[in-house]
Amino acid sequence: MTRTSVFAAALLALPTLICAAQNQDKLVHLNQIQVIGTHNSYNTGFAPSEEIYFKATYPKGFSGIDYHHQSLPDQLSAGVRQLELDIVQDPKGGRFSHPAIVELTKEKGLPADPDFDPNHEFDKPGFKVIHLGDLNQRSSCARFVTCLTEIRTWSKAHPKHVPLFILVEDKQGKISQMPTAVTAEPWTAETWNALDAEILSVFHKNEIITPDSVRGKYPTLEAAVLAGKWPTLARSRGKIVFLLYNKKSASPYLAGHEGLHGRLLFTNAEPGQPEAAFVERDNGKPEVIDDLVRKGYLVRTRSDFNTVAGRTNDTTRRDALLQSGAQMISTDFPVSEPAPWTGYTVGLPGGVPARCNPVNAPAGCVDTKLEPGVTGKLPSPTHHPE
């Protein structure tokens, strides 16, 4: 069979696959899939002279943050379905416009790096997306609203995607190991309201899966989740789920919105709390994760930390988590961005962007029906060093 005939056959089969997917969508709920996410998804790493300076000044810290990512749309196109954005508030604009590392590299006589912010995005009011203040601030989208716009634009161009999970981490106070670094302002009730408002300046509410929509007529969000009331894929394709990472931020976000009534983000809660629906278990053991998933919670975990697995090519934790029920497995090295030292990557079998959850997917669920016709690269081979 020629390449042309193979392609033609694939095109002819696609409508059948889509029809089968539509039938499956009525049975599979959004908590019954598994996807790969990226950690600090916005981070584009260091410019050359910044890297030289940071490595010389903070040698112990450099290896742990020596990773970088493609743009958010490119990650989504490569199969990533969970993104993480770290944000600071900057209502007046300009607070983070002049990172110290730019001048520090000049003082060391290092070559000039590309302009940190050629379009003066950091001068504009609104939430900013930052890793380490003054030291590691290069982001693929400097403003939160820009990141959101990029995600929505991609989503509208690919309306049949499984729900995208957007993890939001608020940063306050000291956000860098540099003693004189600019600190992030504390968040107030107005800040949390502004966060929701900025999200709604980009997304329509019906494009978001909200706590209210999941709770329905149940007395609490947790009661609905334990009763299996996450929406089906038929009701959630093309939509976004926003998750608040910091546990300590749940209380101020809940203030005036008991049980997350009227809010957009699901907070990182513990089982037994009325708003419990999403649970972070970054270091979680597979058996603990599986128990939470069977009960109905959404779980995010991490397959690697501080580039260690990327340097050693140790896939032990990765492989264990891929057998777990964690709906979101985050990595610094998705299949489109292999670790430069070993080629280590994290991805789903078959290169699919989403698969039926190994723990709680309904019988008969087929991975290739979740996003028909969409495949990417395969993860790196299993390797368990002695």
C-alpha positions in Angstrom: 0.0 0.0 0.0 1.4 3.4 -1.0 1.8 6.3 1.5 -1.0 8.1 -0.4 -3.4 5.2 0.0 -2.6 4.8 3.7 -3.4 8.5 4.2 -6.6 8.2 2.2 -7.7 5.2 4.3 -7.0 7.0 7.5 -9.2 9.9 6.3 -12.0 7.6 5.4 -11.8 5.9 8.9 -11.8 9.2 10.8 -15.6 9.8 10.6 -16.2 6.4 12.1 -13.7 7.1 14.9 -15.4 10.4 15.7 -18.8 8.8 15.8 -17.5 6.1 18.2 -15.9 8.8 20.3 -19.2 10.7 20.6 -20.8 7.5 22.0 -18.0 7.0 24.4 -18.2 10.6 25.5 -21.5 10.0 27.1 -20.0 7.4 29.4 -16.6 8.7 30.3 -16.4 11.6 32.9 -13.5 14.1 33.0 -12.1 12.4 36.2 -11.9 9.1 34.3 -9.0 10.2 32.0 -5.3 10.7 32.5 -3.2 13.4 30.9 0.4 14.7 31.0 1.1 18.2 32.3 4.1 20.5 32.5 5.6 22.1 35.6 6.1 25.8 35.4 4.8 25.7 31.8 5.6 29.3 31.0 9.3 29.1 31.9 11.6 29.7 28.9 14.8 29.4 31.0 17.8 31.6 31.0 19.3 33.8 28.4 23.0 32.8 27.7 24.7 35.4 30.0 22.0 35.0 32.6 22.7 31.3 32.7 26.5 31.9 33.2 25.8 34.4 36.0 23.2 32.2 37.8 25.3 29.0 37.5 28.4 30.8 39.0 26.4 32.6 41.8 24.0 29.8 42.8 25.7 26.6 41.7 23.7 24.3 43.9 20.4 25.8 42.8 21.0 25.9 39.1 20.7 22.2 38.2 17.3 22.1 39.8 15.8 24.7 37.5 17.8 23.9 34.3 14.8 23.3 32.1 12.6 25.3 29.8 9.5 25.0 27.8 8.0 25.8 24.4 5.2 28.3 24.1 1.9 27.2 25.7 0.2 26.7 22.3 3.1 24.5 21.1 2.9 22.4 24.3 -0.8 21.9 23.7 -0.2 21.0 20.1 2.4 18.4 21.3 -0.2 16.7 23.5 0.2 18.5 26.9 -3.2 18.9 28.5 -2.3 20.4 31.9 -0.5 23.7 32.3 0.9 25.5 35.4 1.1 29.2 35.7 2.8 31.0 38.7 1.4 34.5 39.1 2.1 37.6 41.1 -0.1 40.6 41.4 1.0 43.9 39.9 -2.1 46.2 39.8 -0.1 49.3 38.8 2.4 47.6 36.5 6.2 47.9 36.5 7.0 46.2 39.8 8.9 43.4 38.0 10.0 45.4 34.9 13.7 45.5 35.7 15.1 42.2 36.9 18.4 42.6 38.6 20.1 39.8 36.7 20.1 42.0 33.6 22.4 44.6 35.2 24.4 41.9 37.1 25.5 40.3 33.9 26.6 43.6 32.6 28.6 44.2 35.8 30.4 40.9 35.2 31.3 42.0 31.7 29.2 39.3 30.1 27.8 39.7 26.5 24.4 41.4 26.3 21.4 39.1 26.3 18.3 39.5 24.1 16.0 42.2 25.5 14.2 40.9 28.5 10.9 42.6 27.7 11.0 44.2 24.2 7.2 44.9 24.2 7.2 46.3 27.8 4.6 43.8 28.9 5.8 44.0 32.5 5.1 47.7 32.6 1.3 47.1 32.1 -1.1 46.6 35.0 -2.3 43.1 35.8 -1.1 39.8 37.0 2.4 38.7 35.8 3.7 35.2 35.3 7.1 34.7 37.0 9.3 31.9 38.2 12.1 33.6 40.4 11.9 37.3 40.8 14.9 39.3 39.6 16.8 36.1 38.6 14.6 33.9 36.3 11.8 35.9 34.9 11.7 35.0 31.2 8.3 33.8 30.4 6.7 32.8 27.2 3.7 35.0 28.2 4.6 37.6 30.8 1.0 38.6 31.5 -1.5 36.2 32.9 -4.1 37.6 30.5 -1.8 36.9 27.6 -1.3 33.3 28.7 -5.1 32.9 29.0 -5.6 34.4 25.5 -3.1 32.0 24.0 -4.8 29.0 25.7 -8.3 30.1 24.6 -7.1 30.7 21.0 -5.6 27.2 20.8 -8.8 25.8 22.4 -11.0 27.4 19.9 -8.9 26.1 17.0 -9.1 22.6 18.5 -12.6 22.5 20.0 -12.7 18.7 20.4 -9.9 18.5 22.9 -10.5 16.9 26.3 -10.8 19.4 29.1 -7.6 21.4 29.7 -6.5 21.7 33.3 -4.9 25.0 34.2 -3.0 25.0 37.6 -2.7 28.5 39.1 -0.1 29.1 41.8 -0.3 32.5 43.5 3.1 33.9 44.7 3.4 36.3 47.5 6.3 37.8 49.5 9.8 36.5 48.8 9.9 34.7 45.5 13.7 34.4 44.9 16.8 33.3 46.8 18.4 36.7 46.0 18.4 38.7 49.3 17.6 42.0 47.6 15.0 40.7 45.1 11.8 42.5 44.6 9.0 40.9 46.7 5.6 40.1 45.5 2.7 42.0 47.1 0.4 40.1 49.5 -3.0 39.2 48.1 -6.2 40.7 49.5 -9.9 40.0 48.9 -9.8 42.4 46.0 -6.9 40.5 44.5 -8.8 37.2 44.5 -11.8 38.9 42.9 -9.5 40.5 40.3 -8.1 37.0 39.5 -11.6 35.7 38.7 -12.3 38.9 36.8 -9.2 38.6 34.7 -10.0 35.0 33.8 -13.5 36.1 32.7 -12.1 38.9 30.6 -10.8 36.1 28.3 -13.0 33.1 28.8 -16.8 33.1 28.8 -18.2 31.4 31.9 -19.7 28.6 29.8 -16.2 27.7 28.5 -15.2 26.9 32.1 -16.1 23.9 34.3 -16.8 25.7 37.5 -17.4 24.4 41.1 -21.0 25.5 40.8 -21.5 23.5 37.6 -20.1 20.3 39.3 -21.9 20.8 42.6 -25.4 21.1 41.0 -28.1 20.4 43.6 -25.8 18.6 46.0 -25.3 20.3 49.4 -21.5 20.5 48.9 -19.0 20.2 46.1 -17.4 17.2 47.8 -20.8 15.4 48.0 -21.2 15.8 44.3 -17.7 14.6 43.6 -18.1 11.5 45.8 -21.4 10.8 44.0 -19.5 10.8 40.7 -21.0 14.0 39.3 -18.0 15.3 37.4 -19.3 16.1 33.9 -18.9 13.6 31.0 -16.7 14.4 28.1 -19.8 15.0 26.1 -20.4 18.1 28.4 -16.8 19.1 28.9 -14.9 18.8 25.6 -13.3 22.1 24.6 -13.6 23.5 28.1 -11.2 24.5 30.8 -10.8 23.5 34.5 -8.9 26.0 36.7 -7.2 24.7 39.8 -5.7 26.7 42.7 -2.4 25.1 43.7 -1.5 26.7 47.1 -3.4 25.1 50.0 -2.9 28.1 52.2 -4.6 30.3 49.6 -7.9 28.3 49.8 -9.2 30.1 52.9 -8.9 33.7 51.5 -10.2 32.5 48.1 -13.2 31.0 49.9 -13.9 34.1 52.0 -17.4 35.3 51.1 -17.8 32.3 48.8 -18.4 29.4 51.2 -18.1 26.0 49.4 -16.7 27.9 46.3 -20.1 29.3 45.4 -19.6 31.8 42.7 -15.9 31.0 42.3 -14.0 29.8 39.2 -11.1 27.8 40.6 -11.2 24.5 42.4 -9.1 24.8 45.5 -6.4 22.3 46.7 -8.4 20.8 49.5 -8.3 17.8 51.8 -10.9 15.0 51.8 -13.6 15.8 54.3 -13.7 19.5 53.5 -17.0 20.7 51.8 -15.1 22.2 48.9 -12.9 19.1 48.4 -12.8 18.1 44.7 -9.2 18.6 43.7 -6.3 17.2 45.7 -2.5 17.9 45.0 -0.3 14.9 45.8 3.0 16.0 44.1 5.0 13.5 46.1 2.2 11.0 46.5 2.5 7.3 46.5 0.6 5.5 43.8 -1.6 3.6 46.3 -2.6 6.8 48.1 -3.4 8.4 44.8 -5.5 5.5 43.7 -7.6 5.6 46.8 -8.4 9.2 46.2 -9.2 8.7 42.6 -11.5 5.8 43.3 -13.5 8.0 45.7 -13.9 10.6 43.0 -11.3 13.3 43.5 -9.1 14.9 40.9 -5.4 14.3 41.6 -2.3 16.1 40.3 1.1 14.6 40.9 4.6 15.0 39.6 6.8 12.4 37.9 10.1 14.2 38.4 11.7 16.9 40.5 14.7 19.3 40.1 15.8 17.6 36.8 17.1 14.6 38.7 15.3 12.0 36.6 16.2 13.9 33.5 19.9 13.6 34.4 19.8 10.0 35.6 17.2 8.7 33.2 15.5 7.0 36.1 11.9 6.3 35.0 11.0 4.4 38.2 8.6 7.0 39.6 7.3 7.9 36.1 6.4 4.4 35.4 4.7 3.8 38.7 2.6 7.0 38.3 1.5 6.0 34.8 0.0 2.9 36.3 -1.8 5.0 39.0 -5.1 6.8 38.7 -3.6 10.3 38.9 -5.5 12.4 36.3 -2.7 14.8 35.9 1.0 13.8 35.9 3.3 16.8 35.6 6.8 16.8 34.3 9.7 19.2 33.3 10.2 16.9 30.3 7.1 16.1 28.1 7.7 14.0 25.0 8.3 17.1 22.9 11.0 18.4 25.2 13.3 15.5 26.1 16.0 16.0 28.9 19.2 17.1 27.0 21.4 14.8 29.1 19.6 11.4 28.7 16.5 11.8 26.5 14.2 11.1 29.4 10.6 12.1 28.7 7.2 11.6 30.2 4.2 10.7 28.0 1.3 8.4 27.6 1.6 5.0 25.8 0.9 5.3 22.1 1.6 9.0 22.1 -2.0 9.9 22.8 -2.8 13.3 24.5 -5.2 11.6 26.9 -6.0 8.0 27.9 -8.6 6.1 29.8 -7.7 6.3 33.5 -6.0 3.1 34.6 -7.9 3.0 37.8 -11.5 4.3 37.3 -12.3 4.4 33.6 -15.5 2.6 32.6 -15.2 -0.8 31.0 -14.8 -0.6 27.2 -13.1 2.9 27.3 -10.7 3.2 24.3 -7.8 5.6 24.4 -7.8 6.5 20.8 -11.4 7.6 21.0 -10.6 10.3 23.5 -9.1 12.6 20.9 -9.5 10.8 17.6 -6.7 11.2 15.1 -4.4 13.1 17.5 -1.1 11.4 18.3 2.4 12.6 19.2 5.8 11.2 20.2 6.3 8.2 22.4 7.8 8.5 25.9 11.4 7.4 26.4 12.0 3.7 27.2 11.8 2.4 30.7 15.1 2.6 32.6 15.6 1.8 36.3 19.2 2.4 37.2 20.8 0.1 39.8 
